């Protein structure tokens, strides 16, 4: 008869084991943080101030908030049909029908809410921005003004080929008047060449009307 096998496993061996030293260290760290916070609250109360919890530290790779390099086109999907899965979420979380932010995994049904979200701290933090705008120096302001002045001078130099709307309409009206005068002159010459001067009836369509 074979001897029974010796096994070290038990009916509770499938359960997860915990590192007591690791969790004891975590508990001591949490208790130390609670003591520091309690002391800060007490000191603020003695000074008659309201206690504010310290903000989370800014990631080292975060950059300052800058203006958008391109215009935000919220009407790109107007008139288009998009397929939405049957299991798509109906709330903001996840991708659904509407304006979707891939950085935050949120969907907005309104373009105003979407623009507000793009300017919110939540989105700026998700895209690695600090939310702080760097103030321009005096030299940078001078360089910007010089660049704008130079750009305007370049536009004025090439204004010969570019006219404003009022000037363009005036030139167009003059061209149409010249065309009408030319057609009138040709009709008169044709009538003079015929017997009796009655000429041939000629019809021209100009600006939706008929000139005989």
Backbone bond lengths (Angstrom), bond angles and torsions (degrees), N, CA, C in turn:
res aa  C-N    CA-C-N  psi(-1)  N-CA   C-N-CA  omega(-1)  CA-C   N-CA-C  phi
1 X - - - 1.456 - - 1.533 108.82 -
2 X 1.300 115.67 128.47 1.463 120.00 -176.41 1.515 110.58 -71.30
3 X 1.334 114.96 143.22 1.468 119.59 179.26 1.519 110.11 -75.26
4 X 1.310 118.79 144.17 1.473 121.51 -179.60 1.528 110.64 -64.14
5 X 1.343 115.62 139.62 1.466 121.23 -178.20 1.523 110.16 -72.42
6 X 1.324 115.25 140.43 1.447 120.70 178.45 1.532 109.36 -90.62
7 X 1.295 119.22 120.08 1.468 124.39 -178.88 1.519 109.39 -124.08
8 X 1.341 114.57 139.77 1.466 119.96 -179.69 1.524 112.76 -90.40
9 X 1.336 116.74 -7.71 1.465 119.99 -178.88 1.513 110.01 -77.04
10 X 1.346 114.63 154.57 1.453 120.96 177.65 1.512 108.93 -130.89
11 X 1.299 116.88 -179.61 1.460 120.32 -179.13 1.523 111.99 -73.48
12 X 1.325 119.15 -8.40 1.474 121.98 178.07 1.522 112.42 -112.02
13 X 1.333 117.98 14.14 1.468 120.17 -177.42 1.526 112.89 -71.02
14 X 1.333 118.04 -17.15 1.459 120.76 -178.80 1.530 112.04 -78.64
15 X 1.310 117.34 -12.59 1.458 120.85 -177.42 1.530 110.46 -74.26
16 X 1.339 113.92 151.06 1.454 119.52 -179.68 1.522 110.25 -73.50
17 X 1.315 114.65 137.92 1.456 120.13 177.48 1.526 109.39 -98.83
18 X 1.322 115.46 147.63 1.456 121.25 -175.62 1.528 109.74 -114.33
19 X 1.330 114.83 143.02 1.458 120.74 176.07 1.523 108.16 -85.17
20 X 1.322 116.21 104.95 1.458 120.74 -174.50 1.528 111.57 -64.18
21 X 1.310 117.26 -37.33 1.473 120.24 -178.46 1.533 110.81 -65.98
22 X 1.336 116.02 -40.76 1.467 119.74 -179.57 1.516 111.11 -63.83
23 X 1.335 117.20 -46.87 1.458 119.91 -177.19 1.526 111.57 -74.43
24 X 1.311 117.86 -24.98 1.461 120.09 173.88 1.529 110.16 -68.41
25 X 1.348 116.64 -37.70 1.469 120.13 177.41 1.522 110.44 -66.93
26 X 1.333 117.58 -40.78 1.465 120.92 178.12 1.530 111.09 -63.25
27 X 1.353 115.96 -39.74 1.469 119.26 -179.89 1.518 110.99 -65.83
28 X 1.344 116.23 -40.13 1.465 119.00 179.22 1.526 111.22 -66.36
29 X 1.348 118.33 -37.43 1.466 121.32 176.67 1.521 111.16 -64.55
30 X 1.326 117.23 -41.67 1.466 120.65 179.23 1.522 110.89 -65.07
31 X 1.333 117.00 -40.83 1.462 120.06 179.14 1.525 111.10 -66.17
32 X 1.327 117.20 -36.76 1.474 119.94 178.37 1.524 110.55 -66.56
33 X 1.367 116.99 -40.31 1.462 120.45 178.36 1.525 110.58 -65.73
34 X 1.333 117.15 -37.12 1.467 120.40 179.07 1.520 110.74 -67.51
35 X 1.336 117.16 -37.18 1.463 119.57 178.20 1.525 111.31 -66.34
36 X 1.354 116.01 -41.06 1.468 119.43 178.49 1.521 110.61 -64.26
37 X 1.338 117.36 -41.80 1.469 120.61 179.56 1.526 110.71 -66.00
38 X 1.337 116.85 -40.81 1.466 119.90 179.10 1.529 110.97 -63.46
39 X 1.332 116.45 -38.95 1.460 119.74 178.11 1.527 110.76 -65.95
40 X 1.357 116.92 -41.15 1.465 120.24 179.50 1.522 110.98 -66.09
41 X 1.319 118.11 -37.90 1.468 121.23 177.52 1.536 110.67 -63.78
42 X 1.346 115.68 -42.48 1.474 119.47 -179.05 1.520 110.57 -65.43
43 X 1.336 117.79 -41.84 1.466 120.72 179.02 1.521 111.19 -64.95
44 X 1.342 117.31 -39.74 1.457 119.64 177.86 1.524 111.62 -65.60
45 X 1.330 116.30 -36.35 1.466 119.65 179.29 1.525 110.84 -67.24
46 X 1.331 117.11 -37.64 1.465 119.93 178.63 1.527 111.68 -66.26
47 X 1.331 115.69 -33.64 1.466 120.09 179.28 1.524 112.61 -84.05
48 X 1.329 117.25 -2.09 1.463 120.74 -180.00 1.514 113.42 73.98
49 X 1.327 116.75 25.34 1.462 121.23 179.79 1.517 110.48 -111.80
50 X 1.323 114.44 163.99 1.451 120.78 178.15 1.527 109.37 -92.38
51 X 1.326 115.65 135.12 1.465 119.72 -178.27 1.527 110.13 -80.16
52 X 1.320 116.24 134.16 1.460 122.86 175.49 1.520 108.94 -121.49
53 X 1.307 115.57 128.07 1.461 119.73 179.43 1.524 110.07 -66.63
54 X 1.319 118.03 142.90 1.475 120.21 -179.80 1.518 111.12 -63.33
55 X 1.343 115.29 140.49 1.465 120.44 -179.92 1.517 110.04 -75.25
56 X 1.323 114.75 155.17 1.457 119.88 177.91 1.520 109.70 -65.47
57 X 1.297 116.18 145.70 1.448 120.59 -178.66 1.523 111.07 -69.21
58 X 1.322 115.07 145.11 1.460 120.67 178.73 1.525 110.26 -74.19
59 X 1.334 118.92 133.50 1.466 119.99 178.42 1.521 111.11 -56.91
60 X 1.334 117.78 145.79 1.471 119.46 -177.38 1.524 113.71 -65.98
61 X 1.339 117.27 -25.24 1.470 119.68 -178.52 1.522 112.69 -92.48
62 X 1.334 118.83 7.71 1.469 121.09 180.00 1.526 109.76 -72.98
63 X 1.330 114.93 146.20 1.459 120.43 179.98 1.521 109.70 -118.11
64 X 1.305 115.73 163.27 1.462 120.80 -177.52 1.528 110.72 -70.56
65 X 1.322 115.05 151.02 1.456 120.57 -179.37 1.524 109.73 -71.94
66 X 1.327 115.44 132.38 1.462 121.51 -179.68 1.519 108.96 -126.52
67 X 1.316 115.99 163.22 1.465 120.89 178.96 1.522 110.09 -70.57
68 X 1.313 116.35 158.17 1.467 121.16 179.87 1.523 110.19 -68.77
69 X 1.317 115.09 141.16 1.463 120.09 179.55 1.521 112.17 -83.53
70 X 1.338 118.17 -15.24 1.461 121.60 179.72 1.522 108.93 -136.24
71 X 1.316 115.65 157.31 1.468 121.03 -179.65 1.528 109.96 -71.95
72 X 1.320 115.45 137.14 1.456 120.97 179.65 1.525 109.27 -76.57
73 X 1.325 116.60 116.35 1.462 121.99 -176.34 1.523 108.83 -100.20
74 X 1.337 116.26 96.44 1.465 120.33 -179.96 1.519 112.16 -88.69
75 X 1.330 117.72 -5.49 1.472 121.16 -179.35 1.520 111.60 -105.52
76 X 1.331 118.09 18.77 1.465 120.27 -177.34 1.521 111.91 -67.78
77 X 1.330 117.56 -30.52 1.463 121.04 -176.49 1.523 113.08 -101.18
78 X 1.332 117.71 13.50 1.465 120.29 178.97 1.529 109.08 -69.32
79 X 1.311 116.80 129.76 1.461 121.39 179.98 1.507 114.17 83.13
80 X 1.338 117.96 2.47 1.455 121.47 -179.56 1.523 110.22 -103.06
81 X 1.319 115.22 154.32 1.454 121.64 178.76 1.517 109.12 -107.37
82 X 1.319 117.07 129.13 1.459 121.70 179.28 1.521 109.19 -120.47
83 X 1.335 115.71 140.11 1.456 122.32 179.44 1.524 109.02 -90.05
84 X 1.328 115.95 129.01 1.455 122.13 -179.26 1.525 107.63 -115.15
85 X 1.336 118.56 129.11 1.468 119.67 179.41 1.521 111.42 -60.62
86 X 1.330 114.62 155.16 1.463 118.96 -178.74 1.518 111.35 -64.67
87 X 1.324 117.32 -30.56 1.455 120.43 -179.07 1.504 113.98 -93.90
88 X 1.331 117.67 18.55 1.466 120.60 -178.63 1.525 109.64 -67.42
89 X 1.317 117.60 142.74 1.466 119.83 -179.22 1.522 111.07 -67.58
90 X 1.329 114.30 149.37 1.467 119.86 179.09 1.520 111.53 -94.97
91 X 1.334 118.23 -15.41 1.450 121.35 178.71 1.518 111.36 -90.47
92 X 1.322 115.68 -160.73 1.459 120.43 -179.05 1.516 112.21 -79.58
93 X 1.323 118.21 -32.25 1.454 120.91 -175.33 1.519 111.16 -71.15
94 X 1.338 117.01 129.88 1.457 121.49 179.35 1.517 111.77 93.28
95 X 1.325 114.49 173.71 1.455 121.15 -178.26 1.525 110.24 -91.47
96 X 1.319 115.73 128.40 1.449 121.21 178.82 1.513 110.37 -146.14
97 X 1.317 116.50 -156.87 1.461 121.55 179.99 1.521 108.85 -83.08
98 X 1.314 116.57 122.06 1.457 120.89 -179.83 1.518 111.02 139.78
99 X 1.317 115.90 -154.11 1.467 122.52 -178.59 1.529 107.61 -92.86
100 X 1.324 116.01 114.40 1.465 121.38 -173.21 1.516 110.83 -104.06
101 X 1.326 117.20 133.24 1.463 123.91 175.05 1.517 107.63 -105.42
102 X 1.340 116.56 110.63 1.463 120.78 -176.88 1.520 111.80 -71.02
103 X 1.334 117.95 -28.39 1.467 120.45 -178.46 1.517 111.76 -69.74
104 X 1.321 117.54 -36.94 1.465 121.87 -177.53 1.519 113.10 -105.68
105 X 1.349 117.86 -6.21 1.469 123.21 -178.97 1.526 110.33 57.49
106 X 1.327 115.52 49.86 1.463 121.62 179.72 1.517 109.42 -129.54
107 X 1.323 116.70 147.74 1.458 123.29 178.85 1.522 109.14 -122.17
108 X 1.325 115.73 133.75 1.465 121.82 -179.81 1.526 109.42 -120.47
109 X 1.313 115.81 137.55 1.460 121.49 -178.88 1.522 112.27 -84.74
110 X 1.308 117.68 -14.11 1.459 122.98 -174.34 1.518 108.45 -121.60
111 X 1.343 116.57 136.48 1.465 118.87 -179.75 1.528 112.06 -68.91
112 X 1.337 117.43 -28.76 1.464 119.84 177.89 1.524 110.58 -67.79
113 X 1.332 116.90 -41.58 1.458 119.98 176.67 1.528 110.66 -65.06
114 X 1.325 116.39 -36.04 1.459 120.48 179.41 1.528 111.27 -65.41
115 X 1.326 116.89 -42.69 1.464 120.45 179.12 1.534 109.94 -67.24
116 X 1.343 117.08 -40.53 1.468 119.70 176.90 1.525 111.00 -61.46
117 X 1.331 116.06 -37.45 1.472 119.12 178.14 1.520 111.52 -65.95
118 X 1.339 117.67 -40.09 1.459 120.41 179.70 1.526 111.87 -62.83
119 X 1.329 116.87 -26.14 1.462 120.83 179.27 1.525 112.60 -96.14
120 X 1.325 117.94 1.22 1.462 120.93 -176.23 1.528 110.72 -82.03
121 X 1.332 115.47 162.20 1.469 121.30 177.94 1.525 111.30 -65.74
122 X 1.327 117.08 -32.07 1.463 120.24 179.21 1.521 110.99 -60.21
123 X 1.337 116.81 -47.33 1.465 120.45 -179.25 1.528 111.03 -70.68
124 X 1.323 117.19 -39.57 1.463 119.78 -179.96 1.522 110.76 -63.29
125 X 1.338 116.63 -39.72 1.461 119.43 177.93 1.522 111.56 -67.69
126 X 1.349 116.62 -36.86 1.463 119.86 179.71 1.518 112.28 -68.91
127 X 1.325 117.59 -27.31 1.462 121.60 179.73 1.531 112.65 -95.82
128 X 1.338 117.26 8.89 1.457 120.42 175.68 1.513 114.47 78.11
129 X 1.329 117.97 32.35 1.454 121.98 178.16 1.520 109.81 -113.12
130 X 1.302 115.75 147.06 1.460 120.45 -177.41 1.520 113.16 -81.91
131 X 1.321 117.64 -18.83 1.459 120.76 -176.22 1.508 113.42 85.97
132 X 1.325 117.35 -0.56 1.458 121.81 178.54 1.520 109.95 -104.40
133 X 1.307 116.09 138.10 1.462 122.45 -178.62 1.528 108.48 -103.33
134 X 1.299 116.34 127.87 1.461 120.54 -179.37 1.524 109.95 -73.42
135 X 1.317 115.74 134.65 1.458 120.67 178.86 1.523 109.92 -78.52
136 X 1.319 115.97 135.50 1.458 120.57 -179.86 1.517 110.07 -74.57
137 X 1.327 115.39 144.55 1.460 120.64 177.30 1.521 110.75 -83.18
138 X 1.319 116.17 170.11 1.461 120.91 -179.87 1.525 110.93 -62.88
139 X 1.316 117.47 -39.64 1.462 120.88 179.49 1.526 111.36 -64.62
140 X 1.325 117.23 -39.66 1.462 120.40 179.09 1.527 110.97 -66.40
141 X 1.327 116.96 -37.58 1.473 119.87 177.57 1.526 110.36 -64.97
142 X 1.336 116.95 -41.87 1.465 120.38 178.19 1.525 111.19 -63.22
143 X 1.331 117.13 -42.61 1.465 120.42 178.58 1.522 111.08 -63.44
144 X 1.326 116.96 -38.43 1.469 120.45 179.16 1.519 110.85 -65.72
145 X 1.329 117.59 -43.12 1.462 120.96 179.42 1.531 111.03 -65.47
146 X 1.327 116.67 -39.70 1.462 119.77 177.42 1.523 111.02 -64.34
147 X 1.334 116.35 -38.71 1.468 119.62 179.07 1.526 111.14 -66.04
148 X 1.349 117.00 -41.08 1.466 120.18 178.39 1.530 110.85 -64.47
149 X 1.346 116.78 -40.58 1.462 119.86 179.12 1.521 110.68 -65.87
150 X 1.328 117.15 -41.35 1.461 120.42 178.34 1.533 111.42 -65.09
151 X 1.313 116.28 -38.83 1.458 120.16 178.61 1.528 111.19 -64.76
152 X 1.340 116.56 -40.23 1.467 119.82 179.34 1.518 111.29 -66.67
153 X 1.344 116.87 -38.26 1.466 119.40 177.89 1.525 110.83 -64.00
154 X 1.329 116.89 -39.52 1.459 119.94 178.68 1.524 111.16 -65.48
155 X 1.342 116.34 -36.56 1.466 119.00 177.65 1.523 111.16 -68.54
156 X 1.335 117.26 -37.23 1.461 120.69 179.69 1.524 111.12 -68.98
157 X 1.338 117.33 -31.92 1.459 120.26 178.67 1.524 111.80 -67.06
158 X 1.310 117.07 -31.93 1.460 120.30 179.59 1.507 113.65 -99.62
159 X 1.351 117.23 19.83 1.460 120.36 -177.46 1.528 112.21 -73.43
160 X 1.339 117.24 -13.80 1.471 118.52 -179.26 1.528 111.14 -60.90
161 X 1.325 116.36 -33.55 1.463 119.68 -177.55 1.527 112.53 -94.22
162 X 1.321 116.66 -3.58 1.454 120.16 -178.45 1.518 108.37 -124.89
163 X 1.343 117.20 125.98 1.460 122.11 178.08 1.516 108.18 -120.88
164 X 1.315 115.70 155.25 1.453 119.60 179.74 1.519 110.28 -77.31
165 X 1.317 116.64 176.56 1.456 121.22 -174.44 1.519 111.59 -64.30
166 X 1.339 117.36 -43.14 1.457 119.22 -179.43 1.523 112.20 -63.08
167 X 1.329 115.44 -42.74 1.469 118.99 178.27 1.510 111.05 -65.20
168 X 1.329 116.56 -38.75 1.463 120.07 -179.96 1.525 111.17 -63.95
169 X 1.350 116.91 -41.78 1.461 119.99 178.24 1.526 111.11 -65.33
170 X 1.314 116.44 -37.30 1.457 119.56 179.15 1.529 111.08 -65.65
171 X 1.329 116.79 -43.27 1.471 120.45 178.02 1.518 110.49 -64.05
172 X 1.346 116.91 -39.51 1.465 120.37 179.38 1.527 111.18 -63.88
173 X 1.340 117.12 -41.06 1.466 120.20 178.63 1.527 111.14 -64.55
174 X 1.319 117.00 -38.85 1.467 120.07 177.89 1.526 111.25 -65.38
175 X 1.318 116.89 -40.06 1.468 120.00 178.55 1.526 110.91 -65.02
176 X 1.340 117.96 -40.98 1.456 120.45 178.58 1.531 110.70 -65.37
177 X 1.329 117.71 -38.39 1.462 120.27 178.03 1.523 111.30 -64.30
178 X 1.333 117.20 -40.28 1.459 120.64 176.79 1.520 111.38 -63.40
179 X 1.340 116.74 -40.90 1.467 119.77 178.83 1.528 111.06 -63.68
180 X 1.352 117.26 -40.58 1.459 119.57 178.80 1.534 111.40 -65.60
181 X 1.334 116.77 -40.33 1.459 120.55 177.51 1.533 111.21 -62.79
182 X 1.316 116.53 -40.51 1.464 119.89 179.62 1.525 111.13 -65.77
183 X 1.319 118.41 -41.52 1.463 121.34 178.74 1.528 110.98 -67.24
184 X 1.339 117.19 -38.84 1.456 120.83 177.41 1.526 111.49 -63.22
185 X 1.312 116.48 -40.42 1.472 120.75 179.03 1.533 110.93 -64.76
186 X 1.351 116.82 -41.33 1.460 119.95 179.76 1.531 111.35 -65.79
187 X 1.342 117.54 -37.97 1.464 119.85 178.60 1.535 110.43 -64.94
188 X 1.341 116.18 -41.56 1.462 119.33 179.28 1.523 111.51 -63.50
189 X 1.327 117.80 -40.23 1.468 120.09 177.04 1.513 111.29 -64.51
190 X 1.310 117.53 -37.52 1.463 120.03 -179.53 1.532 110.75 -68.61
191 X 1.312 117.73 -37.06 1.456 120.90 178.84 1.531 111.29 -68.17
192 X 1.312 117.86 -38.07 1.457 120.38 179.31 1.526 112.38 -65.52
193 X 1.315 116.62 -26.74 1.464 119.78 -178.44 1.521 112.54 -80.38
194 X 1.318 119.93 -16.27 1.461 122.15 -177.75 1.525 109.74 -91.13
195 X 1.348 116.96 164.22 1.465 122.76 179.74 1.518 110.41 -69.94
196 X 1.304 117.08 133.13 1.454 122.54 177.17 1.510 113.22 79.23
197 X 1.331 116.03 -7.46 1.461 119.21 179.23 1.506 114.06 75.69
198 X 1.367 117.91 11.22 1.470 119.03 -179.56 1.522 110.56 -76.00
199 X 1.319 115.60 -35.00 1.454 119.64 176.90 1.514 112.88 72.09
200 X 1.309 114.83 -170.55 1.461 122.16 -177.98 1.525 107.64 -109.70
201 X 1.314 115.22 134.06 1.447 119.56 -179.22 1.528 109.54 -66.27
202 X 1.297 115.17 125.25 1.462 120.80 -177.88 1.521 108.34 -127.42
203 X 1.313 115.96 133.62 1.445 120.99 -177.81 1.531 109.79 -119.37
204 X 1.289 116.00 132.95 1.468 121.69 176.82 1.517 108.06 -125.90
205 X 1.311 115.70 138.11 1.443 121.64 177.88 1.502 108.07 -98.21
206 X 1.325 116.61 115.93 1.457 121.67 -178.13 1.520 108.16 -129.09
207 X 1.320 115.84 119.81 1.467 122.18 175.39 1.510 112.21 55.30
208 X 1.332 118.00 39.16 1.448 121.89 177.75 1.507 114.40 83.10
209 X 1.343 120.07 -5.06 1.467 121.89 178.81 1.515 110.07 -111.76
210 X 1.308 117.83 166.07 1.460 123.00 -179.30 1.499 108.91 -110.62
211 X 1.323 115.89 123.26 1.461 121.43 175.77 1.511 108.59 -107.41
212 X 1.349 118.67 121.21 1.465 123.26 -177.30 1.526 110.02 -98.02
